């Protein structure tokens, strides 16, 4: 993970909600989908009995959504600005979440206790660009899980993306044409990594302003992730896709044995 990742989220924290059509609606919808998935994996009838660590919480989209369903949520992120924003948003949504700043490669040192679930959503894991870092993150997640604990990861469908190598997303025109959001992708020659340029164009008081942020990702294939999880000691690795879950990204789950 290079310095662009922290810079990207530090600079984007204030405006991150503008990426969404309706961020509050996304909180509700993603919380609903994740709650349904979790309930299919646990026998307990009460979410209050299930502890969750969201280890890449950003400004709190999934953490707040799950806390609204009654889960015992802790949340960390590498970006102090994002965590500060998430703390404020949790208060405004009336939920209690234990927040902290942590890198998911050092969770064992940075976060106390163990959890029934460790979650990393919104394509955060692919910020880890090399095998060593991904292995380190999964090892640390493994130590933070209870026996038979569940890992949940959501990432882009890289098996499809490396074939197509898209260069731009469809611009999302919002707020009656006063906000336009899109991304430009610059792929490396080997097709394994790419730079994302995030653009938010916003009309404010008749004046258009453009915000540009950039960061880098590794296009991890499902087989690569599956093999690494199996070596570390995870089992029952499963992938679910948007057409089945209603979630906007593929969802991977795995158990700690």
C-alpha positions in Angstrom: 0.0 0.0 0.0 1.6 3.3 -1.1 1.2 6.8 0.3 -1.5 7.7 -2.3 -4.0 5.6 -0.4 -3.9 7.6 2.8 -3.8 10.9 0.9 -6.8 9.8 -1.2 -9.0 9.1 1.8 -7.8 12.0 3.9 -8.6 14.5 1.1 -11.9 12.8 0.2 -13.3 12.3 3.7 -15.3 15.5 3.7 -16.9 14.9 0.3 -17.1 11.1 0.2 -20.9 11.0 0.5 -21.1 12.9 -2.8 -20.0 9.8 -4.7 -23.3 8.2 -3.8 -26.7 9.0 -5.4 -28.0 9.1 -1.8 -25.5 8.2 0.9 -28.1 7.7 3.6 -30.1 5.3 1.4 -26.8 3.4 0.7 -26.3 3.0 4.4 -29.7 1.5 4.8 -29.5 -0.7 1.7 -26.0 -2.1 2.4 -26.9 -2.7 6.0 -29.9 -4.7 4.9 -28.0 -6.8 2.5 -25.2 -7.5 4.9 -27.6 -8.3 7.7 -29.4 -10.8 5.5 -26.0 -12.4 4.7 -24.8 -12.5 8.3 -28.1 -14.1 9.5 -27.7 -16.9 6.9 -24.3 -17.7 8.5 -25.1 -17.5 12.2 -27.7 -19.4 14.3 -28.2 -16.7 17.0 -31.5 -14.8 16.7 -30.1 -11.6 18.1 -27.7 -9.2 16.3 -26.6 -7.9 19.7 -24.8 -11.2 20.3 -22.7 -10.8 17.2 -19.5 -8.6 17.3 -18.3 -7.0 14.1 -15.0 -5.3 13.3 -15.2 -3.1 10.2 -11.5 -2.8 9.5 -11.8 -0.3 6.5 -14.8 1.7 7.7 -14.2 4.9 5.7 -16.9 7.4 6.7 -19.0 4.6 8.2 -21.3 3.4 5.4 -21.4 -0.3 6.4 -20.6 0.2 10.1 -23.5 2.5 10.6 -25.8 0.3 8.6 -25.0 -2.8 10.7 -25.2 -0.8 14.0 -28.7 0.2 13.0 -29.5 -3.5 12.9 -28.2 -4.0 16.4 -24.8 -5.5 15.8 -22.0 -4.8 18.3 -19.8 -2.8 15.9 -16.2 -1.6 16.2 -14.7 0.2 13.2 -11.2 1.2 12.1 -9.6 2.8 9.1 -6.1 4.0 8.1 -7.4 7.5 7.5 -7.9 9.6 10.7 -10.0 12.1 8.7 -12.4 9.4 7.6 -12.6 8.0 11.2 -13.4 11.5 12.5 -16.1 11.9 9.9 -17.5 8.4 10.7 -17.7 9.2 14.4 -19.7 12.3 13.7 -22.0 10.5 11.3 -22.6 7.7 13.8 -23.8 10.2 16.4 -26.1 11.9 13.9 -27.6 8.4 13.0 -28.1 7.6 16.7 -25.8 4.5 16.9 -22.9 3.6 19.1 -19.7 2.4 17.4 -16.2 2.0 18.9 -13.9 3.8 16.5 -10.1 3.8 16.0 -7.4 4.4 13.5 -5.7 1.2 12.3 -4.0 -0.4 9.3 -5.5 -3.8 8.4 -2.0 -5.1 8.1 -1.4 -4.4 11.8 -4.8 -5.1 13.4 -3.2 -7.6 15.9 -1.2 -4.6 17.4 -3.8 -1.9 16.8 -7.1 -3.5 17.9 -7.8 -5.3 21.1 -10.1 -8.3 21.4 -11.5 -10.7 18.9 -14.7 -10.6 16.9 -17.3 -12.9 15.3 -17.0 -11.0 12.0 -14.3 -8.9 10.4 -15.6 -6.9 7.4 -13.7 -5.0 4.7 -16.0 -3.4 2.1 -15.9 -0.9 -0.7 -12.9 -2.4 -2.6 -10.5 -1.6 0.2 -8.4 -4.8 0.2 -7.2 -4.2 -3.4 -5.2 -1.1 -2.1 -2.7 -3.8 -1.1 -0.6 -4.0 -4.1 1.8 -6.9 -3.4 1.3 -10.5 -2.2 3.2 -9.8 1.1 0.8 -7.0 2.1 -2.3 -9.0 1.3 -1.0 -12.0 3.1 -0.2 -9.8 6.1 -3.7 -8.3 6.1 -5.4 -11.6 6.0 -3.1 -13.0 8.7 -4.0 -10.1 10.9 -7.7 -10.5 10.2 -7.4 -14.2 11.0 -6.0 -13.3 14.5 -8.9 -10.9 15.1 -11.6 -13.6 14.5 -13.1 -15.9 17.0 -13.1 -19.6 16.3 -15.5 -20.2 13.4 -15.6 -16.4 12.9 -16.6 -15.0 9.5 -14.6 -12.8 7.1 -16.6 -10.6 4.7 -14.9 -8.8 1.9 -16.5 -6.8 -0.9 -14.4 -5.9 -4.0 -14.8 -5.2 -7.7 -15.2 -8.1 -10.1 -11.6 -8.1 -11.2 -11.9 -11.4 -13.1 -14.2 -9.4 -15.5 -12.3 -6.1 -15.3 -8.9 -7.5 -16.3 -10.4 -8.9 -19.5 -12.2 -5.6 -20.4 -9.8 -3.1 -18.9 -12.3 -0.3 -18.7 -10.9 3.2 -18.9 -13.8 5.3 -17.6 -17.0 4.7 -15.6 -20.4 6.0 -16.8 -20.8 9.5 -15.5 -23.4 9.7 -12.8 -25.5 12.9 -13.2 -27.1 13.8 -9.9 -29.0 16.6 -8.1 -30.9 17.6 -11.3 -27.7 18.0 -13.2 -25.8 19.9 -10.5 -23.4 17.0 -9.5 -21.5 14.7 -11.9 -19.4 11.8 -10.5 -17.1 9.5 -12.5 -13.8 7.7 -12.5 -11.0 7.3 -15.0 -8.8 4.2 -14.9 -5.2 4.1 -16.0 -4.0 0.5 -16.3 -0.4 -0.6 -15.9 1.1 -2.4 -18.9 1.0 -5.8 -17.1 -2.8 -5.4 -16.5 -2.4 -6.2 -12.8 -2.6 -2.7 -11.3 -4.4 0.5 -12.2 -4.6 4.1 -11.0 -8.1 5.5 -10.3 -8.8 9.2 -10.9 -11.9 10.2 -9.0 -13.8 13.2 -10.3 -16.6 15.0 -8.5 -18.0 18.0 -10.4 -20.4 20.1 -8.3 -22.3 23.3 -9.1 -22.4 25.5 -6.0 -24.1 28.9 -6.2 -23.9 28.9 -10.0 -20.2 28.1 -10.1 -18.8 24.7 -11.2 -16.1 23.2 -9.0 -14.2 20.0 -9.8 -12.5 17.8 -7.2 -9.9 15.3 -8.4 -8.3 12.6 -6.2 -6.2 9.6 -7.3 -5.2 6.3 -5.8 -4.0 2.9 -6.9 -5.4 -0.7 -6.8 -4.3 -4.2 -7.5 -6.7 -6.2 -9.6 -6.8 -9.3 -7.4 -8.4 -12.3 -9.1 -10.7 -14.6 -7.1 -8.3 -17.6 -7.5 -5.4 -15.6 -6.0 -7.5 -14.5 -3.0 -8.9 -18.0 -2.5 -5.5 -19.6 -2.5 -4.1 -17.1 0.0 -7.0 -17.6 2.3 -6.7 -21.4 2.2 -3.0 -21.2 3.0 -3.6 -18.9 6.0 -6.2 -21.2 7.4 -9.6 -20.0 6.2 -12.2 -22.4 4.9 -15.6 -22.4 3.2 -14.6 -19.5 0.8 -17.7 -18.4 -1.1 -18.4 -15.7 -3.6 -21.8 -14.0 -4.1 -22.6 -11.7 -7.0 -24.8 -8.6 -7.3 -27.5 -10.3 -9.3 -28.0 -12.7 -6.4 -27.5 -10.4 -3.4 -28.5 -6.9 -4.6 -25.2 -5.6 -3.3 -23.2 -3.4 -5.7 -20.0 -5.5 -5.6 -19.2 -9.2 -5.3 -19.1 -10.4 -1.7 -16.6 -13.0 -0.5 -17.1 -14.8 2.8 -14.7 -17.3 4.5 -14.6 -19.0 7.9 -11.7 -19.2 10.4 -11.2 -22.8 11.3 
